[in-house]
Amino acid sequence: MTSTAPILAPELARAVAAQRDRLDLDLVSRAYRVSAQAHRGQKRESGDDYVSHSVAVATILAEQLMDSTTIAAALLHDVVEDSDTSLEDIRRDFGAEVAELVDGLTKLSTLTFRSTAEEQAENYRKLLLSVAKDARVIIIKLADRLHNMRTLEHLDVEKQRRIALETREIYAPLAHRFGMAGVKAELEDLAFKFLETDDYRELARKVRAKKAERERTIERLRDPLAAELTGAGLVGFEITGRPKNLWSIYKKMRKRDKPFEEIYDLLAVRVLVNTIPECYHVLGIIHHEWTPLQERIKDYIASPKSNGYQSLHTTVFGPGGQLYEIQIRTREMHHTAEYGIAAHWLFKEGKSPDELDRHLAWFRQLLELQQDAHTPEEFLEFLKVDLYQDEIFVFTPRGDVKRLPKGATPIDFAFAVQGRAHARGVPRVPQGRPLPGRDLRLHAARRRQATAERGHADRLCVRCAHRGRPALPGSPHQRTHRAAAPPAQER
């Protein structure tokens, strides 16, 4: 009897086995055969067949529950660049959708560049423009970089450091901004491994040694919390503990100038429930049982992050006075938190068509950098600065929420509210004191204190002058490139 099973590499076959009903396995199988043929005889530095890399990237995406088109494009992503197969061949055999994804992942090879920096910048530009057309390009690119980082030990030390640094400066921040927490954490730890090797090994050793203690700490909260939730009538919940990734621990040590032994917030407890109302129910139960730190309560369900992340965060004094960071979310929110924008293709049924657009709003702003950068070096600098900025939420008088990077100033707020063409003048508080260059974090902290004391918050007013001009590029009174850049007609 002739088998009708698709021809796939074993690891990819295992990854797609449970998804047969939703995947086009014929498309995936054909892509694998074409990739294996195109890369025949090609080897990686490890000595493995080159097609093994394409299979590994496709397997990562299958594990993220991506669609058939994305998995097929992943199998073919290096074919045009590294073989005689043309983009037209891909379009003819697999259709325009797969061809566009492969094209977005293919580096520019027909142009001559003045410098390596210019070539790097132009390839980033092409990648970003391709992502604007189809966000799956960046999902494949991040899986590609993840597998390359997992096998980086086979390259010489100079290449290891160059690729690891690029991963830390560009690709881990991109994963963060697209909400792909799992990919971001692994990329950060792998870059840490190759850039600060001794520190990485020492910290990894200490974290392993504390594993049993961490598990006991989680159990001390998990058991009484489970009893409280059950007693409140909640069912189907899940309580887990997760350690922080090594790079985030290392950053805490450096920021606080303390050794590992004096860093206590090394783990978080996660509660998964079925519905949004249950999230708030769990939060109320936790705060009734254990004292929360008021400044550490965050509601990212009501105000999601720009990358689509949603969760309730709180930190409480748990059993024995131990501080516990707790995250409460639905299972769908959890999948989105781990896989970010990639989760859109799993949960797109029942979602509005423009939901993906809302999650990409920050990315459209990033593309504006191309208009403001005059040199490839400037573009790369803009990209690095803007990619990995934490967010603050600022409310307009009408109650609209504006997301700004941490460290933003009132002038940045003015441009976020009014737009580049209309923002004029100096932002002021109601008492009339101008606030040029005042860090919004300081003003926000004082506003929170005033709110607690008086029961209402100050407002930040933007007074507009008819003949004013925006701040000049490089002014110390703005932090965002949108505020720094003059209008198009003034450039």
C-alpha positions, 0 to 999 in steps of 0.5 A, a space after each residue: 500500500 502506498 503511504 499518503 503521509 506528507 514527506 517531512 523532516 522528522 522534527 517538523 512532522 512531529 510539530 505538525 502532527 497534532 495540527 493536521 486538521 488546520 494545516 495544509 500539509 501538502 503545501 508544507 510538504 512541497 515546500 520542504 521538498 523544494 528547499 531540500 533540493 535547492 540546498 542539496 550539497 550545502 553545509 552549515 558551519 556545524 557540518 549539518 545539511 543546510 536544509 536542517 536550518 530551514 526545517 528548524 525555523 519552520 518547526 519553531 513556527 509550527 510550535 507557535 501554531 502559525 499558519 501553513 503559508 508561514 511555515 512553507 515560506 520559512 522552509 523556502 526563506 533562504 532558497 532565492 538567496 542561496 540557490 538558483 531558484 528565482 522568486 518567480 519560481 516560488 510565485 509560480 509553484 507556491 503562489 503570490 502570498 508565499 513569494 511575497 514573504 520569501 521576498 521580504 526575507 531575502 537580502 538586497 544583493 543587486 545593489 552596490 553599497 558605500 559601506 557595511 553600515 549602509 548595506 545593513 541599514 538598507 536591508 533593515 529598511 527592506 525588512 521593515 517595509 516588508 513587515 508593513 505589508 505582511 507582519 508574518 515576515 518579522 515572525 519568520 525572521 525572528 524564528 530564523 535569528 533564534 535558530 541561528 543564535 541557538 547554533 552560534 557556537 559553531 562560528 568564530 568568536 568575532 562573528 559570534 560577538 557581532 551577531 550576538 550584539 545585533 541580536 541584543 540591539 535589534 532583534 530582541 527589541 523587535 521581539 519585545 515590541 511585537 509582544 513575543 516574550 518567549 522569543 525575546 527572553 531566549 534571544 536575550 539570554 543567548 546574546 548574554 551567553 556570547 557577549 558576557 560569557 563569564 558572567 553568564 556562566 556564573 549566574 546560570 550556575 547560581 540560578 540552577 543552585 537555587 532551583 529547589 528553593 524557588 520551587 518551595 517559595 512558589 509552593 508556599 503561595 500556590 497551595 493557599 491561593 488555590 484553596 482561596 480560589 476554589 473556595 470562591 467558586 472558581 474552577 479550571 484555573 492554573 497557578 504556575 511559577 516562572 523564573 525571570 530570564 538570566 539577562 533580566 536578572 543580570 540587568 537588575 544586579 547591575 542597576 541595583 549594584 547588588 549581588 545575585 544573593 540580594 536580588 529577591 524578585 527573581 520569579 513571578 507567579 502566574 494565574 491563568 483563568 477562563 474569562 476577563 471577569 475572573 481575572 478581576 475576581 482573582 485580583 480581589 481575592 489576592 488583595 483581600 488575603 495578602 497586602 499589595 504594594 499599591 505602586 505595583 498594581 497595573 491593569 494592562 487589560 483595560 490599557 493594553 501595551 502597544 504590542 497587544 500584551 494584556 494582564 493584571 499585575 500585582 505584587 503582594 506580601 505573601 506567606 512569611 512576608 515574602 514579596 510575590 509578583 503575580 500576573 493574572 490573565 486568560 489563556 488567550 492573553 497568555 498565548 498572546 503574551 508568549 507569542 505576541 503578534 503570532 497569536 493573531 493567526 491562531 485567534 483571528 476567528 472572531 476578531 475584528 479585521 483591524 485588530 492586527 492594525 491596532 497592534 501594529 500602530 507603534 510600527 507605523 510610527 517606527 516607519 516614520 524614522 525613514 523620513 527623518 534619517 538622513 544617513 544609514 548610520 542615523 537610521 540605525 541609531 534611530 532604530 536602536 533608540 526607538 525599539 526598546 523604550 518602556 512605555 508610559 500612559 498619559 491621558 488627554 483631557 478627553 480621556 484618550 490614552 497616549 502611549 509615550 516612551 519612558 522619559 518623554 517630556 511635555 513637548 513629546 506629549 504635545 506632538 502626540 496630541 496635536 500632530 507634527 503640523 499643529 503642535 506649537 508652544 510650551 506645555 504648562 500645568 494649570 498654575 501657568 508654570 511652563 514645563 519645558 524639558 520636565 520629565 513626565 515621570 516626575 510630573 506623573 509621580 507628583 500627580 499620583 501623590 496629589 491624586 491620593 491627597 486631594 482625590 483628583 489629578 492635575 492636568 497637563 495643559 498644552 497652550 498653542 501659539 499661532 506663530 510658534 515653531 516646533 523644537 529644533 532637532 536635538 533639543 533637550 526638551 523632547 525624547 521622541 523622534 516625532 517631536 524632534 523632526 521638523 514638518 516635511 515642508 521645513 526639511 
